[in-house]
Amino acid sequence: MTAFSSLTGRLLVAMPGIDDDRFRHAVILICAHDDEHAMGLRLDQPAPGVSLSEVLIKLETPNAETLRDRAVLIGGPVERERGFVLHTDDWSSDEATMAFGDGLAMTGTRDALNAMTDVEEGPRQSILLLGYAGWGEGQLEEELSENVWLTADADPDLIFDDEYQTKWSRALAGLGVDAARLSAQSGRA
């Protein structure tokens, strides 16, 4: 039996042979991981027909128009009606922000949405995501042993950019892997 090693603050990059369409070509940031569960946010899947400014206007958030061209992402299949703001740790909400990794944080309260529009006091970078990806005890470790995921260091440029169509291939390239050369079949030597 191997010692537990947390993946909090790291990226999961889906292998081509993943048998779950919800995670095909996914890049997921692990926000929490211990020996009982794991929670992450998918970084490459915009919610169809939803813009950040529309959400903020509907919630009567001040200065919502300033974020007109930004997408809302689908963070995962669990609790898709629940919103999470992934942001840099230069802003936090008392008792509601969970800091993790190197300079990252997540907040699931409305004040984080207000902070997103505050250029001077809010976080330097932020994303609104709906839902999350979750794993039960030992589930993520089993998927890793089955070569479902590769792990990578979290790169803030990759995390917060809006080049969603190429995040997967760029995450692989950061590992020295050419996406075009990956096989959809896995195995063990």
C-alpha positions as CSV (number, residue, x, y, z in Angstrom):
1,M,0.0,0.0,0.0
2,T,1.4,3.4,-1.0
3,A,1.3,6.5,1.2
4,F,-1.5,9.0,0.3
5,S,-0.3,12.0,-1.8
6,S,-2.7,14.9,-2.2
7,L,-3.3,16.4,-5.7
8,T,-4.7,19.6,-4.3
9,G,-3.6,22.5,-6.5
10,R,-2.7,20.3,-9.4
11,L,-4.3,19.7,-12.8
12,L,-5.9,16.5,-14.1
13,V,-5.6,16.1,-17.8
14,A,-7.9,13.5,-19.4
15,M,-6.4,10.7,-21.4
16,P,-8.0,10.2,-24.9
17,G,-9.5,6.8,-23.9
18,I,-11.6,8.2,-21.1
19,D,-15.0,6.4,-21.2
20,D,-17.1,9.2,-19.8
21,D,-18.2,11.8,-22.3
22,R,-18.5,14.4,-19.6
23,F,-14.8,14.4,-19.2
24,R,-13.5,13.9,-22.8
25,H,-10.5,16.2,-23.3
26,A,-11.0,17.7,-19.8
27,V,-8.6,19.8,-17.8
28,I,-9.6,19.8,-14.2
29,L,-8.0,21.8,-11.3
30,I,-8.1,19.8,-8.1
31,C,-9.3,22.2,-5.3
32,A,-9.5,19.7,-2.5
33,H,-8.1,16.1,-2.2
34,D,-7.7,14.0,0.9
35,D,-8.0,10.3,1.6
36,E,-11.8,10.5,1.7
37,H,-12.7,12.6,-1.3
38,A,-11.6,14.9,-4.1
39,M,-13.2,18.0,-5.7
40,G,-12.2,19.8,-8.8
41,L,-13.3,22.3,-11.4
42,R,-13.2,21.8,-15.1
43,L,-11.5,24.6,-16.9
44,D,-12.2,24.1,-20.5
45,Q,-16.0,23.9,-21.0
46,P,-18.0,27.1,-21.5
47,A,-21.7,26.8,-20.6
48,P,-23.6,27.1,-23.9
49,G,-25.5,30.4,-24.2
50,V,-24.5,31.8,-20.8
51,S,-22.2,34.9,-20.4
52,L,-20.8,36.2,-17.2
53,S,-22.3,39.6,-17.7
54,E,-25.8,38.2,-18.1
55,V,-25.5,36.2,-14.9
56,L,-24.2,39.2,-13.0
57,I,-26.9,41.6,-14.5
58,K,-29.6,39.1,-13.5
59,L,-28.2,39.0,-9.9
60,E,-28.1,42.8,-9.9
61,T,-24.3,42.9,-9.5
62,P,-22.8,46.4,-9.9
63,N,-20.5,47.0,-12.9
64,A,-21.6,43.7,-14.5
65,E,-21.3,45.1,-18.0
66,T,-17.5,45.3,-17.6
67,L,-17.3,41.5,-17.9
68,R,-19.4,41.4,-21.1
69,D,-17.2,39.0,-23.1
70,R,-16.4,36.5,-20.4
71,A,-17.8,33.0,-20.4
72,V,-19.3,31.0,-17.5
73,L,-17.8,27.5,-17.4
74,I,-19.3,24.1,-16.5
75,G,-17.1,23.1,-13.6
76,G,-18.4,19.6,-13.6
77,P,-21.5,17.4,-13.5
78,V,-22.2,17.6,-9.7
79,E,-24.6,20.4,-8.4
80,R,-24.6,22.3,-11.7
81,E,-26.9,24.9,-10.3
82,R,-24.3,25.9,-7.7
83,G,-21.7,28.5,-8.6
84,F,-18.1,28.7,-7.6
85,V,-15.7,31.6,-8.3
86,L,-12.2,30.3,-8.9
87,H,-9.8,33.2,-8.3
88,T,-6.3,34.4,-7.4
89,D,-5.7,34.5,-3.6
90,D,-5.2,38.3,-3.6
91,W,-8.8,38.6,-2.6
92,S,-10.8,36.6,-0.1
93,S,-14.1,36.5,1.8
94,D,-13.9,35.9,5.5
95,E,-14.7,32.3,6.3
96,A,-16.0,31.6,2.8
97,T,-12.8,31.4,0.7
98,M,-10.8,28.2,0.5
99,A,-7.2,29.0,-0.5
100,F,-5.3,26.1,-2.1
101,G,-2.3,25.4,-4.3
102,D,0.1,28.2,-5.2
103,G,-1.9,31.5,-5.2
104,L,-5.3,30.1,-5.9
105,A,-8.6,30.2,-4.1
106,M,-12.2,29.3,-4.5
107,T,-15.3,31.1,-3.1
108,G,-18.9,30.0,-3.4
109,T,-20.7,33.1,-2.1
110,R,-22.3,36.1,-3.8
111,D,-19.6,38.5,-2.5
112,A,-17.2,36.8,-4.8
113,L,-19.3,37.7,-7.8
114,N,-19.3,41.4,-6.6
115,A,-15.5,41.2,-6.2
116,M,-15.1,39.9,-9.8
117,T,-16.3,43.3,-11.1
118,D,-14.2,45.4,-8.7
119,V,-11.0,46.2,-10.6
120,E,-9.3,47.8,-7.6
121,E,-10.3,45.5,-4.7
122,G,-11.3,42.3,-6.4
123,P,-9.1,39.3,-7.4
124,R,-6.6,39.9,-10.2
125,Q,-8.0,36.9,-12.1
126,S,-11.3,35.0,-11.7
127,I,-13.7,32.6,-13.4
128,L,-17.3,31.7,-12.6
129,L,-18.0,28.0,-12.8
130,L,-21.3,26.1,-12.4
131,G,-21.0,22.7,-10.7
132,Y,-17.9,20.7,-9.9
133,A,-16.3,17.3,-10.4
134,G,-16.2,15.0,-7.3
135,W,-14.7,11.7,-6.4
136,G,-15.5,9.5,-3.4
137,E,-13.0,7.7,-1.2
138,G,-10.3,6.0,-3.4
139,Q,-12.1,6.7,-6.7
140,L,-9.7,9.2,-8.1
141,E,-6.7,7.1,-7.0
142,E,-8.2,4.1,-8.9
143,E,-8.8,6.2,-12.0
144,L,-5.2,7.4,-11.8
145,S,-4.0,3.8,-11.6
146,E,-6.1,2.9,-14.6
147,N,-4.3,5.7,-16.6
148,V,-7.5,7.7,-17.0
149,W,-5.8,10.9,-16.0
150,L,-2.3,12.5,-16.3
151,T,-1.4,15.0,-13.6
152,A,0.3,18.4,-14.2
153,D,1.4,21.4,-12.3
154,A,-1.2,24.2,-12.2
155,D,-0.2,27.0,-14.6
156,P,-2.2,30.2,-13.8
157,D,-1.9,31.3,-17.5
158,L,-3.6,28.1,-18.6
159,I,-6.1,28.1,-15.7
160,F,-7.4,31.7,-16.3
161,D,-7.1,32.1,-20.1
162,D,-10.1,31.9,-22.4
163,E,-8.6,29.6,-25.1
164,Y,-11.0,26.8,-24.1
165,Q,-10.7,24.8,-27.3
166,T,-6.9,24.3,-26.9
167,K,-6.5,23.9,-23.1
168,W,-6.4,20.2,-23.3
169,S,-3.7,20.0,-25.9
170,R,-1.7,22.8,-24.2
171,A,-1.9,21.1,-20.9
172,L,-0.5,17.9,-22.5
173,A,2.2,20.0,-24.3
174,G,3.2,21.3,-20.9
175,L,3.9,17.7,-19.9
176,G,5.9,17.2,-23.1
177,V,3.1,15.1,-24.7
178,D,1.8,15.7,-28.2
179,A,-2.0,15.2,-28.2
180,A,-1.9,13.9,-31.8
181,R,0.4,11.0,-30.8
182,L,-1.7,9.8,-27.9
183,S,-3.6,6.6,-28.3
184,A,-7.1,6.1,-27.0
185,Q,-6.1,2.7,-25.7
186,S,-4.4,2.3,-22.3
187,G,-2.5,-0.5,-20.8
188,R,0.3,-1.5,-18.5
189,A,3.8,-2.7,-19.2
